[in-house]
């Protein structure tokens, strides 16, 4: 999928290269780094399976200051 911050080059109707913005490239590198972290992969798997509980930030702040 080519996004607004990307540019594809084609030769004879086939994409042969993609240019990415600096921000997009940094986001991709960050994603790759996260996906190599075993703790992150475990947390992501738990989240996708519905095992994580989401909390409202305001509630957490109230609990922490109590």
C-alpha positions in Angstrom: 0.0 0.0 0.0 1.5 3.3 -1.0 0.7 6.1 1.4 0.8 9.9 1.0 4.3 10.0 2.5 5.6 7.5 0.0 6.4 7.4 -3.7 6.5 4.4 -5.9 8.5 4.2 -9.1 7.4 1.8 -11.9 9.0 0.4 -15.0 6.8 -1.1 -17.6 3.8 -1.0 -15.2 5.5 -2.8 -12.4 6.6 -1.2 -9.1 10.4 -1.5 -8.9 11.1 0.9 -6.0 9.6 2.9 -3.2 10.8 6.1 -1.6 9.6 6.6 2.0 9.6 9.8 4.0 12.0 10.1 6.9 9.1 9.9 9.4 7.6 6.7 7.7 11.1 5.1 7.7 11.6 5.8 11.4 8.2 4.4 12.2 9.0 1.2 10.3 12.3 0.8 12.1 10.6 1.4 15.4 8.0 -1.3 14.6 10.7 -3.8 13.6 12.6 -3.1 16.8 9.4 -3.6 18.9 8.6 -6.9 17.2 12.0 -8.3 18.1 11.4 -7.6 21.8 10.1 -10.8 23.5 8.3 -8.8 26.2 6.5 -6.6 23.6 5.6 -9.7 21.6 4.1 -11.4 24.7 2.1 -8.2 25.6 0.9 -7.9 22.0 -0.2 -11.5 21.9 -2.1 -11.1 25.3 -3.8 -8.0 24.0 -4.9 -9.6 20.8 -6.3 -12.6 22.7 -8.3 -10.3 25.0 -6.3 -11.1 28.1 -5.3 -7.5 28.8 -7.4 -5.1 30.8 -7.6 -1.5 29.7 -7.7 1.3 32.3 -8.8 4.9 32.1 -5.7 7.2 32.6 -7.7 9.5 35.0 -8.6 6.5 37.2 -5.0 5.3 37.3 -3.8 8.8 38.2 -6.4 8.9 41.0 -5.3 5.5 42.3 -1.6 6.4 42.2 -2.1 9.7 44.1 -4.3 8.1 46.8 
